[in-house]
Amino acid sequence: MSAGDERPRIIADVSSYEQMLAALRARINELQINGERFDEYAGLPRGYLSKLVGAKPIRRLGMTSFQPVLAALGLRCLFIEDKEATQRLKNRLPPRNQSYVRADATHVVLTFRFMQKIGRKGAQARGTIRPKRSARNGRGVLQSHAGRKLTHELARRRRAMGLCLLTRFGLAPFTAMPFSLSGFVGTIPTPPETP
């Protein structure tokens, strides 16, 4: 065999977390590694290797520590099919329906307009709608319940002052006539006299 055809040496056959820890301990003993120097070399906190693979591990190999530990020990994972287990799985479970399988990952573009739309819906659900521009007069018109109450209060005050114009119905403005109710002095609109 030439140097290029050399197959990698198999260190361990692992199918559980405990077996993986045992294989890592064997590799550490084989290389005669000092824990603190290894931690510095692998970029781990001081004393972390003993917490991961010690006799009673305090920490577990996770997404952050898995790659640095394996790379520093000179190891790689190689997944090999277990034909017997695969056959048991195929006999036990029916295959999935291929019509439900997506070929690619779904790519969604969220536009500014879409975000405004869902923002308005969220504001409606909370009852806090921002002023919306009216096409009729160009001024902000409040659409929320509080806004309607404010609009009704302003209209009531205008009517009480005799300044209310019923332009919506095409009627002429009322004339104001003084009135008094239980100490309140003001003006009340009266309809114009018809000829």
HELIX and SHEET records of a PDB file:
HELIX    1   1 ALA A    3  ASP A    5  5                                   3    
HELIX    2   2 TYR A   17  LEU A   31  1                                  15    
HELIX    3   3 GLY A   35  ALA A   42  1                                   8    
HELIX    4   4 TYR A   48  VAL A   53  1                                   6    
HELIX    5   5 PHE A   66  ALA A   72  1                                   7    
HELIX    6   6 LYS A   83  ARG A   92  1                                  10    
HELIX    7   7 GLN A   98  TYR A  100  5                                   3    
HELIX    8   8 PHE A  112  ARG A  126  1                                  15    
HELIX    9   9 HIS A  145  ALA A  160  1                                  16    
SHEET    1   A 2 LYS A 132  ARG A 133  0                                        
SHEET    2   A 2 GLY A 140  VAL A 141 -1                                        
SHEET    1   B 2 THR A 175  LEU A 181  0                                        
SHEET    2   B 2 PHE A 184  THR A 190 -1                                        
END                                                                             
